[in-house]
Structure formats: structure tokens, C-alpha cells
Amino acid sequence: MEAPNGLQQQKKPFNLKKWFRSRKGQQTTVIVTFMLVPLLLLFVFTYFPFFEMLKFSFYKMKYIGARKYIGLDNYKQVFSRSDCFGALKLSLYYMLGALIQLALALYLATILSFKTKGGGFFKGAMFFPYLINGIAIGFIFKFFYTRGFVFDTVLQWCGFQLDNLPYWLKSQSINNFSLVGASVWNYFGQNMVLFIGAIMSVDPEMYEAARLDGANKWQQFKYIIMPSIKTIIVLNLILSISGSLSSFNIPYVITKGANGTGTYFVVMDEIAHVSQKVGLASAMAIVLLLIIIVVTAFQKVFFKYVFYDGTEDNAKALKIKKRNISKGAK
């Protein structure tokens, strides 16, 4: 198309400097900068180390020295060595503790979510252990369980004889239960606070309507509280089970993994830093990641059906109905 005087209109050349000074250019620069910096940090400190660890898992190597590519041999050792795969069996103790921890946290959260005398004090007291460093928790319970110390003294006050009491950290029939008890004491406050926040968000009118219909406390809990906080229940369970698979601080500080208390992470630490088998330790980390992913996916599917109430199907049906109406209108 020609201009009025027979001259073709020419586009102005793009001026990058001028564009940067413009409002749109400054907005774009700020957005890209705030986006790139976190992504760069995430890549440098998360994804790059992860892919390096994945690469190391295929090598026989130490931190310093030559590397030898061995393929999947490290992964075979994870499942064949008793100290590697066998350590995962100890996770069953911590998983059992996680279920007890969640049940206790949900019970106390239900009580403390309503008007309870001294409720604020009890909330703070029960949440306080979670604020303590895990290493400090380990030292506290190391002295707590030591022969003749705090726990044994309390039991003697209750009438037990010291000679009849087991060695809480040495006897392999009970030492892992002792460590799980310390873990439950450390973490159940976090679960309780999350449950309290979820329960307090439930509409109070629902409780009033349930009371008018003659529902007791258990029925209110079963039909009002549980369905309303199902998302938090699933979240807490996923966090607890994942944490039980990667327990480290308490068994490492209290027993150093002795007497059959070495969890997967404790064994991995020994293999990586004492035996200097970096490739094998990397393979153990990858296997643990895959186990956590599988367990998390299984939990989501399981609870999707446990708490299924038909609302998703109703929402899909409503969406399809609206789409058909809009097509008919056209």
C-alpha cells in the first residue's frame, strides 16, 4: 500500500536502548530478572547436584581419584547387601511411629480446637519440641534412655526394679522402639498445629446443625471434621511417611547406628563418608527417592478412594452440561 505522496511507509528501526527505558521494557526486565534468579539458584543448588549424583551412581568412585564406569552394579548392591536394603526394614518401625504420631496429633488437635481450659498453654507446650534442633533432641534422649538415668529413675519411682528393666538403647528387641518414641515426641507437634488450623477453618454452624440433629461428638468428628480436613490428613501422612523413610538425626546422634539401629540414611552416611563409596551411596539415594515417589503416589490414590464423596464426578458432569448448553446456543 502506498502513502499519500506515493512514498511507501517505512517502519522505524527498533531501538533497544529506548525500549529498555520505556515502561513496558522496564516491566519485562523486572519480571525476567525475578524469574531467572530463583531458577538459576534452583538449578545450581538442586537440579545440577541431583543430576551429578545420578551420574555418580553409575561409577565406582571415591571423592578423590579415578572413576570407573560399572553400569547398574551399584543398584544391584543396594538390593543385595544386607546393610543397604536391610536398613529399609527399620523404616517400618518409623512408619508405625508415624501412624501413632498422626493419631495422637489428630486426637489432641480435635480437643484443643474447641474451648479448653489452658488450651493455649498446651498448644505451645506440645509444639515446642518441634522447634528444638534435631541434634539437640538426640542428645536429650541419649541421656534420657541411658542406664540408670532419667527414664529408669522415673520407672523406679513407680515401683520397678532397675535390674528388671531392659537396656533401652542396647537391647535389639526394644532399642528401635525407643528411638521411634523420641521421633514421635519431636514431630507430632507440627502435625497437631496443622490439624488445629484445618479444624478451626470448619464452619461452626455445621456443628450447631449437627447438635440439633442429635449427633454426638464422635459423629461430629466422623462426618464433619474428617471429611473437611482430608487434604491436611493426606498431606501430614505423606510428610510423615517420607520422613520415616529418611530418618537420620535421632538414630545417628543417640546410637550412631549401633546394635541394629542404623537407618537407611545412617548406613548411607557411613558408606559415603567412612567407606568412601560415593557411587554406591549415590545409588542408595536414587533408590530412596524412587521409593518415596512410589509411596507418595500410592497414598494419593488410596486416599482418593477412601475419602471419595462424588463431588468430582458432579463437577465434571456440570462442566459437560454447561459445554453442551453453550454448543446448543451457537
C-alpha positions, 0 to 999 in steps of 0.5 A: 500500500502506498502513502499519500505522496506515493512514498511507501511507509517505512517502519522505524528501526527498533531501538533497544536502548529506548525500549529498555527505558520505556515502561513496558521494557522496564516491566519485562526486565523486572519480571525476567530478572525475578524469574531467572534468579530463583531458577538459576539458584534452583538449578545450581543448588538442586537440579545440577547436584541431583543430576551429578549424583545420578551420574555418580551412581553409575561409577565406582568412585571415591571423592578423590581419584579415578572413576570407573564406569560399572553400569547398574552394579551399584543398584544391584548392591543396594538390593543385595547387601544386607546393610543397604536394603536391610536398613529399609526394614527399620523404616517400618518401625518409623512408619508405625511411629508415624501412624501413632504420631498422626493419631495422637496429633489428630486426637489432641488437635480435635480437643484443643480446637474447641474451648479448653481450659489452658488450651493455649498453654498446651498448644505451645507446650506440645509444639515446642519440641518441634522447634528444638534442633534435631541434634539437640533432641538426640542428645536429650534422649541419649541421656534420657534412655541411658542406664540408670538415668532419667527414664529408669529413675522415673520407672523406679519411682513407680515401683520397678526394679532397675535390674528388671528393666531392659537396656533401652538403647542396647537391647535389639528387641526394644532399642528401635522402639525407643528411638521411634518414641523420641521421633514421635515426641519431636514431630507430632507437634507440627502435625497437631498445629496443622490439624488445629488450623484445618479444624478451626477453618470448619464452619461452626454452624455445621456443628450447631446443625449437627447438635440439633440433629442429635449427633454426638461428638464422635459423629461430629468428628466422623462426618464433619471434621474428617471429611473437611480436613482430608487434604491436611490428613493426606498431606501430614501422612505423606510428610510423615511417611517420607520422613520415616523413610529418611530418618537420620538425626535421632538414630545417628546422634543417640546410637550412631547406628549401633546394635541394629539401629542404623537407618537407611540414611545412617548406613548411607552416611557411613558408606559415603563418608567412612567407606568412601563409596560415593557411587554406591551411596549415590545409588542408595539415594536414587533408590530412596527417592524412587521409593518415596515417589512410589509411596507418595503416589500410592497414598494419593490414590488410596486416599482418593478412594477412601475419602471419595464423596462424588463431588468430582464426578458432579463437577465434571458432569456440570462442566459437560452440561454447561459445554453442551448448553453453550454448543446448543446456543451457537 
